[in-house]
Amino acid sequence: MGDQQVVPARTWTHRWTFVLAAAGSAIGLGNLWKFPYMAGVNGGGAFVLAYLCFIAAVGVPIMMAEVALGRHGRHSPITTMSELAKTSQASRWWGVSGWISAVSSMCILSFYSVIAGWAVYYTIGMFSGTFDHITPEQADASFEALTLSPLRMTVWHSVFMVLTGIIVARGVHKGLESSLRIIMPSLFVLLVVLLGYSVMYSGHFMEGVRFLLEFHPEDLTGQALLAALGHAFFSLSVGMGAIMAYGVYMPKKESIASTVAVVASLDTAIALVAGLIIFPLTFSQGMEPNQGPELMFVTLTAVFSSMPAGQFFGGLFFLLVSIAALTSSISMVEPLVTWLAERFAIKRAVGTTAYCLLAWLLGLGTVMSFNEWSDKLFLGRTFFETVDFLSANITLPLGGLLIAIFASWVMKRSLIYKELNLSTGGFNVWRALCRVVAPLAVLVIFTENFLG
């Protein structure tokens, strides 16, 4: 590689297309489903403050490293890491980091598609009036009926996976770029509309603001810190190859630092706005925000059913969630599809079909873990919990760790310095964060997972 690297014929047509793509990868269920319920469980403002600090000190530096490696390598993450290890005269085992990222993407997509399928189901249910004037108990029963039906779960899992595959199979410009130019602006518009709805009709908007933004030192527990650190990885999509794969198409003239800063800011803003939509609506019905994973599919369904024009705006909300999930899922498919095209010279549509079929099959384990396999444990957890734990707490942080160490310790300083194009001071700060802070953060996650 180096001076002989192969530059792909296609790149993003504009810097903002990369911003939309990377933001789309980052913005998803992590922002609209996971962030609100984790903030609710972990003390609101204390969790948010810790999360913002970890995004800046850990997430952004690793994301910069991923983009730099992708743009320099101009190949899939698997090939890029193998080739860069050779040119850096490092152990060939560094190439394994590309495979770790690929495994993370596959595992996350398998259960991500199932949960996103729920969002599609609730979108249709809201607009059709299925959830009109239901009580919290009825909302809980409806959600339980969905999860206890393997057939219904599989149908919606399949629908979402097919939508993902169609977009990716169409290629960089016809599929990814064209779709993102429509999907991402639509997402932002829906978010603004729903925020306005929360301000006008919840009657508890400032209470939601205080819960999300007021910092109380006693809430800053070890559990909240660990949850915030882990979610910083999940939210920005670092460590699973998606950002590196998108970096392949980034033009050389564009600034990585400023572009990543915009992406991280958008991702964080979306999460905060989602909280400002969800918590005031929750408080308006006298409900508590610490409902956990059911906050969206049970609590909010009941909330919208009792609000003015709630079925319509509830439909818009779940449509927003579905769209956000779609932008993330297509980024999970891209890295390995690119590798399949490189390695076996197969058509993009064939590679996409093969990958999505494997992820779909793995996702059936998640489907069954809510019903037929609910009593079958793997490593002391259900199938879904095991895949979620291994990907979110092992392979994802490990992938991020290896990327940070390789870019800051192993790769030639002149190459990474040129790619990042920072001032000397800025480069030294980035290098220190990747060399010291990020590895320590991952070490804390691993220690807590295995010894806590």
Phi, psi and omega per residue, in radians:
M1 nan -2.242 -3.120
G2 1.103 -2.077 -3.140
D3 -1.322 -0.264 -3.114
Q4 -1.736 0.205 -3.074
Q5 -1.098 2.554 -3.130
V6 -1.599 2.070 -3.122
V7 -1.594 2.262 -3.111
P8 -1.150 2.634 -3.118
A9 -1.161 -0.434 -3.070
R10 -1.934 2.383 2.974
T11 -2.333 2.890 3.045
W12 -1.034 2.439 -3.085
T13 -1.270 -0.298 -3.110
H14 -2.699 2.673 3.118
R15 -0.965 -0.690 -3.074
W16 -1.209 -0.361 3.042
T17 -1.191 -0.713 3.058
F18 -1.104 -0.719 3.116
V19 -1.025 -0.794 3.129
L20 -1.122 -0.705 -3.132
A21 -1.147 -0.867 -3.121
A22 -1.162 -0.702 3.096
A23 -1.134 -0.668 3.097
G24 -1.100 -0.663 3.083
S25 -1.116 -0.727 -3.091
A26 -1.349 -0.687 -3.082
I27 -1.447 2.066 -3.123
G28 -2.944 -2.525 3.138
L29 -1.074 -0.474 3.111
G30 -1.065 -0.594 -3.138
N31 -1.460 -0.773 -2.961
L32 -1.649 -0.373 3.137
W33 -1.966 -0.958 -2.985
K34 -1.346 -0.767 -3.104
F35 -1.046 -0.866 -3.139
P36 -1.046 -0.765 -3.088
Y37 -1.272 -0.536 3.090
M38 -1.234 -0.668 3.062
A39 -1.118 -0.692 3.136
G40 -1.115 -0.692 -3.111
V41 -1.343 -0.517 -2.992
N42 -1.891 0.493 2.947
G43 1.621 0.201 3.040
G44 1.196 -1.945 -3.011
G45 -1.015 -0.624 3.134
A46 -1.107 -0.775 3.102
F47 -1.110 -0.768 -3.107
V48 -1.066 -0.785 3.134
L49 -1.069 -0.810 3.125
A50 -1.087 -0.715 3.141
Y51 -1.078 -0.778 3.135
L52 -1.098 -0.707 3.119
C53 -1.114 -0.739 -3.124
F54 -1.238 -0.591 3.062
I55 -1.044 -0.805 -3.091
A56 -1.233 -0.738 -3.015
A57 -1.528 -0.430 -3.062
V58 -2.105 -0.929 -3.048
G59 -1.108 -0.870 -3.093
V60 -1.120 -0.827 3.110
P61 -1.027 -0.712 3.136
I62 -1.206 -0.668 3.099
M63 -1.090 -0.716 3.074
M64 -1.048 -0.730 3.116
A65 -1.100 -0.754 3.137
E66 -1.068 -0.816 -3.136
V67 -1.098 -0.753 -3.125
A68 -1.081 -0.774 3.129
L69 -1.128 -0.733 3.135
G70 -1.122 -0.793 -3.115
R71 -1.177 -0.645 3.127
H72 -1.249 -0.719 -3.092
G73 -1.321 -0.622 3.133
R74 1.004 0.549 3.082
H75 -2.424 -3.124 3.032
S76 -1.090 2.749 3.130
P77 -0.956 -0.671 -3.133
I78 -1.096 -0.864 -3.137
T79 -1.200 -0.719 -3.122
T80 -1.013 -0.854 -3.101
M81 -1.149 -0.641 3.108
S82 -1.150 -0.787 -3.106
E83 -1.235 -0.692 3.127
L84 -1.171 -0.561 3.074
A85 -1.096 -0.690 3.122
K86 -1.146 -0.866 -3.089
T87 -1.184 -0.412 3.110
S88 -1.559 0.022 -3.113
Q89 0.955 0.693 3.127
A90 -1.838 3.000 3.140
S91 -1.044 2.471 3.121
R92 -1.146 -0.259 3.138
W93 -1.166 -0.278 3.049
W94 -1.087 -0.420 3.098
G95 -1.102 -0.371 3.120
V96 -1.092 -0.494 -3.122
S97 -1.050 -0.578 3.085
G98 -1.150 -0.643 3.111
W99 -1.256 -0.610 3.089
I100 -1.065 -0.733 3.096
S101 -1.086 -0.721 -3.129
A102 -1.133 -0.714 3.105
V103 -1.110 -0.728 3.099
S104 -1.008 -0.818 -3.121
S105 -1.062 -0.792 -3.122
M106 -1.082 -0.827 -3.111
C107 -1.107 -0.806 -3.114
I108 -1.136 -0.765 -3.139
L109 -1.068 -0.617 -3.073
S110 -1.057 -0.753 3.121
F111 -1.606 -0.425 3.090
Y112 -1.056 -0.718 -3.137
S113 -1.125 -0.621 3.121
V114 -1.148 -0.824 -3.138
I115 -1.171 -0.699 3.096
A116 -1.107 -0.575 3.062
G117 -1.072 -0.621 3.046
W118 -1.037 -0.751 -3.111
A119 -1.092 -0.702 3.094
V120 -1.096 -0.768 3.120
Y121 -1.047 -0.772 -3.120
Y122 -1.237 -0.523 3.061
T123 -1.058 -0.887 3.139
I124 -1.133 -0.730 3.138
G125 -1.089 -0.705 3.132
M126 -1.148 -0.865 -3.100
F127 -1.157 -0.512 -3.111
S128 -1.491 -0.140 3.122
G129 1.550 0.166 -3.121
T130 -1.039 -0.594 -3.052
F131 -1.815 0.409 -3.094
D132 -1.238 2.216 3.051
H133 0.959 0.831 3.075
I134 -1.776 2.639 3.130
T135 -1.478 2.883 3.065
P136 -0.975 -0.655 3.128
E137 -1.142 -0.695 3.111
Q138 -1.213 -0.637 3.091
A139 -1.108 -0.706 3.103
D140 -1.130 -0.742 3.138
A141 -1.142 -0.667 3.132
S142 -1.137 -0.743 3.122
F143 -1.150 -0.698 3.128
E144 -1.139 -0.669 3.118
A145 -1.100 -0.668 3.107
L146 -1.125 -0.876 -3.048
T147 -1.244 -0.394 3.130
L148 -1.481 -0.053 -3.134
S149 -1.857 1.812 3.119
P150 -1.032 -0.631 -3.111
L151 -1.138 -0.890 -3.129
R152 -1.094 -0.730 3.123
M153 -1.072 -0.740 -3.110
T154 -1.175 -0.692 3.126
V155 -1.027 -0.862 -3.083
W156 -1.293 -0.569 2.992
H157 -1.036 -0.746 -3.126
S158 -1.177 -0.758 3.142
V159 -1.009 -0.811 -3.099
F160 -1.184 -0.708 -3.128
M161 -1.143 -0.662 3.104
V162 -1.116 -0.764 3.094
L163 -1.017 -0.756 3.119
T164 -1.069 -0.841 -3.098
G165 -1.095 -0.694 -3.131
I166 -1.052 -0.775 -3.114
I167 -1.145 -0.838 -3.098
V168 -1.153 -0.664 -3.091
A169 -1.114 -0.435 -3.094
R170 -1.337 -0.156 3.034
G171 1.753 -3.096 -3.036
V172 -1.151 -0.916 -3.064
H173 -1.478 -0.904 -3.094
K174 -1.206 -0.561 -3.107
G175 -1.703 -1.263 -3.037
L176 -1.108 -0.973 -3.021
E177 -1.157 -0.817 -3.125
S178 -1.087 -0.724 -3.130
S179 -1.171 -0.763 -3.096
L180 -1.128 -0.571 3.133
R181 -1.156 -0.397 3.093
I182 -1.681 -0.815 -3.014
I183 -1.143 -0.839 -3.023
M184 -1.172 -0.805 3.056
P185 -1.043 -0.652 3.100
S186 -1.080 -0.704 3.115
L187 -1.061 -0.793 -3.118
F188 -1.138 -0.701 3.128
V189 -1.111 -0.813 3.124
L190 -1.043 -0.685 -3.135
L191 -1.104 -0.754 3.139
V192 -1.143 -0.734 3.129
V193 -1.068 -0.787 -3.128
L194 -1.212 -0.586 3.059
L195 -1.119 -0.749 3.083
G196 -1.065 -0.686 3.099
Y197 -1.092 -0.738 3.122
S198 -1.119 -0.709 3.138
V199 -1.129 -0.749 -3.010
M200 -1.379 -0.652 -2.934
Y201 -1.983 -0.284 -3.087
S202 -1.260 -0.646 -3.085
G203 1.292 0.031 -3.097
H204 -2.346 0.516 -3.029
F205 -1.091 -0.789 -3.107
M206 -1.166 -0.517 3.057
E207 -1.123 -0.690 3.080
G208 -1.136 -0.702 3.108
V209 -1.073 -0.806 -3.126
R210 -1.105 -0.740 -3.136
F211 -1.091 -0.684 -3.049
L212 -1.408 -0.522 -2.975
L213 -2.015 -0.324 3.129
E214 -1.318 2.314 -3.089
F215 -1.753 2.166 3.064
H216 -2.076 1.976 -3.045
P217 -0.919 -0.608 -3.096
E218 -1.151 -0.319 3.130
D219 -1.485 -0.167 -3.093
L220 -1.458 1.230 -3.105
T221 -1.476 2.931 3.069
G222 -1.055 -0.652 3.110
Q223 -1.094 -0.750 3.133
A224 -1.122 -0.708 3.127
L225 -1.106 -0.801 -3.140
L226 -1.136 -0.704 3.121
A227 -1.106 -0.723 3.134
A228 -1.152 -0.708 3.137
L229 -1.139 -0.812 3.128
G230 -1.109 -0.681 -3.114
H231 -1.249 -0.453 3.090
A232 -1.073 -0.654 3.068
F233 -1.186 -0.882 -3.075
F234 -1.076 -0.748 -3.020
S235 -1.146 -0.738 -3.088
L236 -1.504 -0.016 3.130
S237 1.109 0.427 3.121
V238 -1.391 2.584 3.068
G239 1.576 -0.002 3.122
M240 -2.103 0.252 2.981
G241 1.488 -0.242 -3.077
A242 -1.120 -0.803 -3.121
I243 -1.177 -0.651 3.087
M244 -1.120 -0.724 3.134
A245 -1.118 -0.703 3.099
Y246 -1.227 -0.549 3.099
G247 -1.096 -0.436 3.102
V248 -0.969 -0.645 -3.051
Y249 -1.624 0.126 -3.096
M250 -1.455 2.194 3.125
P251 -1.043 2.577 -3.068
K252 -1.101 -0.527 -3.031
K253 -1.314 -0.259 -3.051
E254 -1.412 2.514 3.141
S255 -1.369 2.143 3.121
I256 -1.196 -0.774 -3.071
A257 -1.060 -0.864 -3.095
S258 -1.202 -0.631 3.136
T259 -1.167 -0.779 3.118
V260 -1.129 -0.645 3.112
A261 -1.071 -0.706 3.109
V262 -1.145 -0.763 3.141
V263 -1.067 -0.833 -3.132
A264 -1.113 -0.663 3.122
S265 -1.145 -0.752 3.103
L266 -1.092 -0.791 -3.130
D267 -1.043 -0.794 -3.132
T268 -1.175 -0.729 -3.135
A269 -1.083 -0.719 3.137
I270 -1.093 -0.737 3.130
A271 -1.087 -0.759 -3.134
L272 -1.156 -0.740 3.123
V273 -1.124 -0.677 3.085
A274 -1.023 -0.725 3.087
G275 -1.114 -0.665 -3.140
L276 -1.258 -0.309 3.018
I277 -1.469 -0.828 -2.973
I278 -1.306 -0.824 -3.016
F279 -1.186 -0.760 3.079
P280 -1.055 -0.689 3.113
L281 -1.133 -0.663 3.110
T282 -1.143 -0.791 -3.141
F283 -1.135 -0.517 -3.087
S284 -1.103 -0.413 3.139
Q285 -1.808 0.231 3.118
G286 1.227 0.392 -3.123
M287 -1.699 2.746 3.138
E288 -1.569 2.608 -3.105
P289 -1.438 -0.110 -3.039
N290 -1.672 0.797 -3.090
Q291 -1.428 -0.176 3.139
G292 1.350 -2.696 -3.066
P293 -1.001 -0.398 -3.117
E294 -1.418 -0.027 -3.084
L295 -0.930 -0.744 -3.077
M296 -1.371 -0.907 -2.940
F297 -1.440 -0.357 3.119
V298 -1.912 -1.045 -3.065
T299 -1.062 -0.887 -3.090
L300 -1.187 -0.564 3.089
T301 -1.066 -0.778 3.103
A302 -1.153 -0.670 -3.141
V303 -1.100 -0.889 -3.102
F304 -1.095 -0.599 -3.092
S305 -1.142 -0.362 -3.107
S306 -1.861 0.072 -3.112
M307 -1.700 2.762 3.049
P308 -1.046 2.260 -3.102
A309 0.939 0.532 -3.026
G310 -1.119 -0.624 -3.135
Q311 -1.106 -0.710 3.139
F312 -1.174 -0.870 -3.105
F313 -1.261 -0.512 3.014
G314 -1.130 -0.694 3.062
G315 -1.081 -0.733 3.088
L316 -1.079 -0.691 -3.127
F317 -1.104 -0.849 -3.116
F318 -1.249 -0.451 3.000
L319 -1.144 -0.738 3.071
L320 -1.010 -0.797 3.136
V321 -1.092 -0.741 -3.134
S322 -1.112 -0.748 3.141
I323 -1.141 -0.772 3.136
A324 -1.090 -0.708 3.112
A325 -1.110 -0.654 -3.133
L326 -1.135 -0.727 -3.138
T327 -1.123 -0.554 3.094
S328 -1.333 -0.710 -3.067
S329 -1.140 -0.646 -3.136
I330 -1.166 -0.509 3.112
S331 -1.271 -0.441 3.110
M332 -1.308 -0.474 -3.130
V333 -1.413 -0.610 -2.993
E334 -0.958 -0.813 -3.042
P335 -1.015 -0.848 -3.073
L336 -1.342 -0.532 3.074
V337 -1.112 -0.705 3.088
T338 -1.083 -0.730 3.133
W339 -1.142 -0.727 3.125
L340 -1.058 -0.695 3.110
A341 -1.157 -0.683 3.119
E342 -1.190 -0.814 -2.969
R343 -1.345 -0.705 -3.027
F344 -2.017 0.020 3.112
A345 0.949 0.697 3.112
I346 -1.695 2.802 3.139
K347 -1.165 2.607 -3.094
R348 -1.021 -0.696 -3.121
A349 -1.110 -0.653 3.137
V350 -1.186 -0.806 3.121
G351 -1.077 -0.711 3.128
T352 -1.117 -0.758 3.138
T353 -1.078 -0.785 -3.129
A354 -1.090 -0.791 -3.110
Y355 -1.147 -0.840 -3.108
C356 -1.119 -0.594 3.109
L357 -1.142 -0.740 3.111
L358 -1.115 -0.785 3.122
A359 -1.113 -0.661 3.119
W360 -1.105 -0.770 3.131
L361 -1.105 -0.755 3.092
L362 -1.109 -0.608 3.126
G363 -1.140 -0.413 3.093
L364 -1.093 -0.505 3.054
G365 -1.096 -0.699 3.082
T366 -1.153 -0.758 3.091
V367 -0.959 -0.867 -3.064
M368 -1.227 -0.441 -3.099
S369 -1.196 -0.273 3.112
F370 -1.582 -0.132 -3.100
N371 -2.478 -1.528 -3.019
E372 -1.099 -0.575 -3.117
W373 -1.814 0.300 -3.049
S374 -1.076 -0.401 -3.131
D375 -1.754 0.017 3.111
K376 -1.643 2.124 -3.058
L377 -1.907 2.462 3.065
F378 -2.155 2.054 -3.067
L379 1.002 0.595 3.107
G380 1.407 0.141 -3.127
R381 -2.321 2.867 2.997
T382 -1.193 2.921 -3.122
F383 -0.980 -0.840 3.129
F384 -1.041 -0.820 -3.123
E385 -1.103 -0.614 3.126
T386 -1.182 -0.833 3.131
V387 -1.108 -0.731 3.109
D388 -1.080 -0.818 -3.120
F389 -1.105 -0.847 -3.092
L390 -1.100 -0.688 -3.108
S391 -1.347 -0.845 -3.058
A392 -1.289 -0.526 -3.031
N393 -1.925 -0.221 -3.134
I394 -2.077 -1.240 -3.006
T395 -1.189 -0.654 -3.125
L396 -1.164 -0.925 3.076
P397 -1.085 -0.640 3.130
L398 -1.123 -0.735 3.084
G399 -1.062 -0.764 3.100
G400 -1.107 -0.706 3.123
L401 -1.072 -0.825 -3.118
L402 -1.124 -0.673 3.100
I403 -1.108 -0.797 -3.137
A404 -1.084 -0.793 -3.113
I405 -1.172 -0.756 -3.116
F406 -1.094 -0.829 -3.077
A407 -1.166 -0.613 -3.032
S408 -1.695 -0.410 -3.091
W409 -1.949 -0.653 -2.963
V410 -1.722 -0.839 -3.096
M411 -1.100 2.530 -3.141
K412 -0.982 2.311 -3.077
R413 -1.016 -0.688 -3.076
S414 -1.117 -0.620 -3.107
L415 -1.257 -0.831 -3.117
I416 -1.235 -0.567 3.092
Y417 -1.110 -0.752 3.140
K418 -1.158 -0.727 -3.132
E419 -1.107 -0.806 -3.094
L420 -1.286 -0.552 3.086
N421 0.924 0.857 3.109
L422 -1.755 2.890 2.957
S423 -1.158 2.843 -3.127
T424 -1.017 -0.750 3.120
G425 -1.120 -0.779 3.130
G426 -1.102 -0.704 3.118
F427 -1.129 -0.714 3.137
N428 -1.127 -0.652 3.089
V429 -1.143 -0.820 3.124
W430 -1.024 -0.778 -3.095
R431 -1.118 -0.696 3.135
A432 -1.144 -0.705 3.126
L433 -1.120 -0.724 -3.135
C434 -1.312 -0.583 -3.096
R435 -1.376 -0.595 -2.986
V436 -2.069 -1.002 -3.002
V437 -1.144 -0.879 -3.119
A438 -1.063 -0.823 3.093
P439 -1.055 -0.679 3.113
L440 -1.124 -0.689 3.134
A441 -1.089 -0.782 3.125
V442 -1.154 -0.670 3.109
L443 -1.049 -0.674 3.109
V444 -1.111 -0.763 3.130
I445 -1.061 -0.836 -3.130
F446 -1.095 -0.749 -3.125
T447 -1.075 -0.767 -3.133
E448 -1.153 -0.705 -3.110
N449 -1.154 -0.634 -3.042
F450 -1.717 -0.449 -3.086
L451 -2.003 -0.326 -3.073
G452 -1.235 nan nan
